Amino acid sequence: MKDKPKKLCKLMKKDIEKEEFQEYIKLIKDATHVCKKCGRASNNEKGLCSPKKIQ
C-alpha cells in the first residue's frame, strides 16, 4: 500500500527534514492553489488543507 502524500500545511508545521524537502519542492512548484487557512501555495489542491484555485 502506497503512503498518502502529506499536506503542505502539515509539512510546514514541523521542520522539513531532508527526505521531505524534495516532496515540498514538488508541491510548491508552479502553484495553482492557495490555502485559505495558512496562505501556503501548491500545484495540487490535495496538498493543502483548505484550497482555493488561483485565477
C-alpha positions in Angstrom: 0.0 0.0 0.0 1.4 3.4 -1.0 1.7 6.1 1.7 -0.7 9.0 1.4 1.1 12.3 0.5 1.4 14.7 3.4 -0.4 18.1 3.2 1.9 21.0 2.6 0.4 22.7 5.7 1.4 19.7 7.9 4.9 19.6 6.4 5.4 23.2 7.4 4.1 22.7 11.0 7.3 20.9 11.8 10.8 21.3 10.5 11.1 20.0 7.0 13.5 17.1 7.1 15.9 16.4 4.3 13.9 13.5 3.0 10.7 15.6 2.9 12.4 18.6 1.2 12.0 17.2 -2.4 8.3 16.4 -1.7 7.9 20.0 -0.5 9.5 21.3 -3.7 7.2 19.2 -5.9 4.1 20.6 -4.1 5.0 24.3 -4.5 6.5 24.4 -8.0 4.1 26.2 -10.4 1.5 26.7 -7.7 -2.2 26.7 -8.9 -3.9 26.8 -5.5 -3.6 28.7 -2.2 -4.6 27.6 1.3 -7.4 29.8 2.7 -6.2 28.9 6.3 -2.5 29.5 6.2 -1.7 31.2 2.8 0.6 28.5 1.5 0.6 27.7 -2.2 0.7 24.4 -4.0 0.3 23.0 -7.5 -2.2 20.4 -6.2 -5.3 21.2 -4.2 -4.9 17.9 -2.3 -1.6 19.3 -0.9 -3.5 22.0 1.1 -5.9 21.7 4.0 -8.3 24.5 2.7 -7.5 25.0 -1.1 -8.7 27.8 -3.3 -7.8 27.9 -7.0 -5.6 30.8 -8.1 -7.1 32.6 -11.1 
